[in-house]
Amino acid sequence: MEDQLNNQSLDNVPGAVKFLDELLQQPMDDLLQYLWANGYEGCTDEERSVNNMIRYILTDFHLNCTITTNNDNERTPFCQRFIPIFKAFAGVTRLMDFTWCEKGLLNNRLLSLGLPKSMLHRTLLDGIAIPSHCLKMDLALYKRASFDTFLKRQVFGIQFIGDKMTLTSSRLISPTRYAFIEVRSAVINRLCTSMLLGRGV
């Protein structure tokens, strides 16, 4: 947790930190041009990757700043503001896939087989059940993989409850037991929530 408070991961990419510092000094009208014209020279491969993530995230942020909306659905701000961050990370690093859980995905339909109808709604919306079901689905899809391989597999989830955003990790620890871990969490203050919902400040 101390590493998180000190932004320890950023120490490995000083060129990206410098690029971000310079970006934050730019007027909004010049942001896009500066964003895509700078941050290439003298950077390591890792710094270039982080700079690319910064470019995608801030380009989307810039676009969102031009959109006025009266939509106050609780999910809208998270779709517009937070999901692009993880999408950029996934696209640049190729370290994760991103799937929306509430959609009528094939996996969700397959998960519902054999569940009593009264349990189905509650189970599919349960933040702990969905990742464990994803792991079960992977076990069913990759039957030839060793169990030791599956002990290394993790499913990450992002939950928004009230003003708290939580990153969770689920993994198998035995054939019948799962570990569900809160990796990180952040409280999104009321000022930020009001801005995200487009209600003004």
C-alpha positions as CSV (number, residue, x, y, z in Angstrom):
1,M,0.0,0.0,0.0
2,E,2.9,2.3,0.7
3,D,4.1,1.8,-2.9
4,Q,0.7,3.0,-4.1
5,L,0.8,6.1,-1.9
6,N,4.3,7.0,-3.2
7,N,3.4,6.2,-6.9
8,Q,6.3,3.8,-6.9
9,S,5.4,2.4,-10.3
10,L,6.0,5.8,-11.9
11,D,9.7,5.8,-10.7
12,N,10.4,3.3,-13.4
13,V,9.2,5.6,-16.1
14,P,10.7,9.1,-15.5
15,G,10.3,10.1,-19.1
16,A,6.6,9.4,-18.9
17,V,6.3,11.4,-15.7
18,K,8.1,14.3,-17.4
19,F,5.7,14.1,-20.4
20,L,2.7,14.1,-18.1
21,D,4.0,17.1,-16.1
22,E,4.5,19.0,-19.4
23,L,1.0,18.0,-20.6
24,L,-0.6,19.3,-17.4
25,Q,0.9,22.8,-18.1
26,Q,-0.8,23.0,-21.5
27,P,-3.9,25.1,-22.1
28,M,-6.9,22.9,-23.0
29,D,-7.1,24.3,-26.5
30,D,-3.5,23.1,-27.2
31,L,-3.7,19.8,-25.4
32,L,-4.3,17.5,-28.3
33,Q,-1.7,19.0,-30.5
34,Y,0.9,18.8,-27.7
35,L,-0.2,15.4,-26.7
36,W,0.5,13.8,-30.1
37,A,3.5,15.9,-31.1
38,N,5.6,15.3,-28.0
39,G,6.8,12.5,-25.7
40,Y,8.7,10.4,-28.3
41,E,12.3,11.4,-28.2
42,G,14.8,10.0,-25.7
43,C,12.2,7.6,-24.1
44,T,12.7,3.9,-23.3
45,D,10.3,1.4,-24.8
46,E,8.4,1.2,-21.5
47,E,8.2,5.0,-21.3
48,R,6.9,5.1,-24.9
49,S,4.2,2.6,-24.0
50,V,3.1,4.6,-20.9
51,N,3.1,7.8,-23.1
52,N,0.8,6.0,-25.6
53,M,-1.6,5.1,-22.8
54,I,-1.5,8.8,-21.6
55,R,-2.2,9.9,-25.2
56,Y,-5.3,7.6,-25.6
57,I,-6.6,8.4,-22.1
58,L,-6.2,12.2,-22.4
59,T,-7.6,12.2,-26.0
60,D,-10.7,10.6,-24.7
61,F,-10.8,13.0,-21.7
62,H,-10.5,15.9,-24.1
63,L,-13.4,14.6,-26.1
64,N,-15.5,14.1,-23.0
65,C,-14.9,17.7,-22.0
66,T,-16.6,18.9,-25.2
67,I,-19.7,16.8,-24.7
68,T,-22.7,18.2,-22.8
69,T,-25.1,15.6,-21.5
70,N,-28.2,15.5,-19.4
71,N,-27.9,11.8,-18.9
72,D,-27.7,11.2,-15.1
73,N,-27.7,7.4,-15.2
74,E,-25.3,6.1,-12.6
75,R,-23.3,4.1,-15.0
76,T,-22.8,6.8,-17.7
77,P,-19.9,8.6,-16.1
78,F,-18.0,5.4,-15.4
79,C,-18.5,4.3,-19.0
80,Q,-17.3,7.7,-20.3
81,R,-14.5,8.4,-17.8
82,F,-13.1,5.2,-16.2
83,I,-13.5,2.5,-18.8
84,P,-11.4,4.3,-21.4
85,I,-8.5,4.2,-18.9
86,F,-8.6,0.4,-18.7
87,K,-9.3,0.1,-22.4
88,A,-6.1,2.1,-23.2
89,F,-4.1,-0.1,-20.7
90,A,-5.4,-3.3,-22.3
91,G,-4.8,-2.0,-25.9
92,V,-1.3,-0.8,-25.3
93,T,0.0,-3.5,-23.0
94,R,-2.1,-6.5,-24.1
95,L,-2.0,-7.6,-20.5
96,M,-5.8,-7.8,-20.0
97,D,-9.1,-8.3,-21.7
98,F,-12.0,-6.1,-20.7
99,T,-15.6,-7.5,-20.5
100,W,-18.7,-5.9,-19.2
101,C,-20.4,-8.3,-16.8
102,E,-24.1,-7.2,-17.0
103,K,-24.4,-7.6,-20.7
104,G,-26.2,-10.7,-22.0
105,L,-23.0,-12.4,-23.0
106,L,-22.8,-16.0,-24.1
107,N,-20.8,-16.7,-20.9
108,N,-23.6,-15.3,-18.7
109,R,-26.2,-17.4,-20.6
110,L,-24.1,-20.5,-20.1
111,L,-23.6,-19.7,-16.4
112,S,-27.3,-19.6,-16.0
113,L,-27.8,-23.2,-17.0
114,G,-28.8,-25.3,-14.1
115,L,-29.3,-22.3,-11.7
116,P,-32.8,-22.0,-10.2
117,K,-34.5,-18.9,-11.8
118,S,-34.9,-17.3,-8.3
119,M,-31.2,-17.4,-7.8
120,L,-30.2,-16.4,-11.3
121,H,-30.7,-12.6,-11.0
122,R,-29.0,-12.4,-7.6
123,T,-26.1,-14.6,-8.6
124,L,-25.2,-12.9,-11.8
125,L,-25.2,-9.5,-10.1
126,D,-23.1,-10.6,-7.2
127,G,-19.7,-9.1,-7.4
128,I,-18.0,-12.2,-5.9
129,A,-20.0,-14.8,-7.9
130,I,-19.3,-13.4,-11.3
131,P,-15.5,-13.7,-11.2
132,S,-15.7,-17.2,-9.7
133,H,-18.1,-18.2,-12.5
134,C,-15.6,-16.7,-15.0
135,L,-12.9,-19.0,-13.6
136,K,-15.3,-22.0,-13.8
137,M,-16.0,-21.1,-17.4
138,D,-12.3,-21.0,-18.1
139,L,-11.9,-24.4,-16.5
140,A,-14.6,-25.8,-18.8
141,L,-13.1,-24.1,-21.9
142,Y,-9.5,-25.2,-21.3
143,K,-10.0,-28.8,-20.1
144,R,-6.5,-29.8,-21.2
145,A,-4.7,-27.2,-19.1
146,S,-3.2,-28.4,-15.9
147,F,-4.7,-27.4,-12.6
148,D,-1.3,-25.8,-11.6
149,T,-1.8,-23.5,-14.6
150,F,-5.2,-22.5,-13.3
151,L,-3.9,-21.7,-9.9
152,K,-1.9,-18.9,-11.6
153,R,-5.0,-17.5,-13.4
154,Q,-6.7,-14.4,-12.0
155,V,-9.9,-12.6,-12.9
156,F,-9.9,-8.9,-12.0
157,G,-13.1,-6.9,-11.5
158,I,-13.9,-3.3,-11.0
159,Q,-16.9,-2.4,-8.8
160,F,-18.5,0.9,-8.2
161,I,-20.6,1.1,-5.0
162,G,-21.7,4.6,-3.9
163,D,-18.6,6.8,-4.0
164,K,-16.1,3.9,-3.9
165,M,-14.3,2.3,-6.8
166,T,-12.7,-1.1,-6.0
167,L,-10.3,-3.3,-8.0
168,T,-10.7,-7.0,-7.0
169,S,-8.9,-10.1,-7.9
170,S,-10.3,-13.7,-7.8
171,R,-8.4,-16.9,-8.3
172,L,-8.6,-20.6,-7.5
173,I,-6.8,-21.8,-4.4
174,S,-8.1,-25.4,-4.5
175,P,-10.6,-27.3,-6.7
176,T,-13.5,-26.1,-4.5
177,R,-12.2,-22.8,-3.0
178,Y,-11.6,-19.3,-4.4
179,A,-9.7,-16.3,-3.1
180,F,-11.4,-13.0,-3.5
181,I,-9.1,-10.1,-2.8
182,E,-9.6,-6.3,-2.7
183,V,-6.5,-5.1,-4.5
184,R,-7.0,-1.4,-4.4
185,S,-9.9,1.0,-3.8
186,A,-10.4,4.7,-4.2
187,V,-13.1,7.1,-2.9
188,I,-14.4,9.4,-5.6
189,N,-15.4,12.6,-3.8
190,R,-18.7,14.4,-4.3
191,L,-17.2,17.2,-6.3
192,C,-15.7,14.7,-8.8
193,T,-19.0,12.7,-8.9
194,S,-21.0,15.9,-9.6
195,M,-18.6,16.8,-12.5
196,L,-18.8,13.3,-13.9
197,L,-22.5,13.3,-13.9
198,G,-22.4,16.7,-15.7
199,R,-24.3,18.5,-13.0
200,G,-21.8,21.3,-12.7
201,V,-19.9,22.4,-9.6
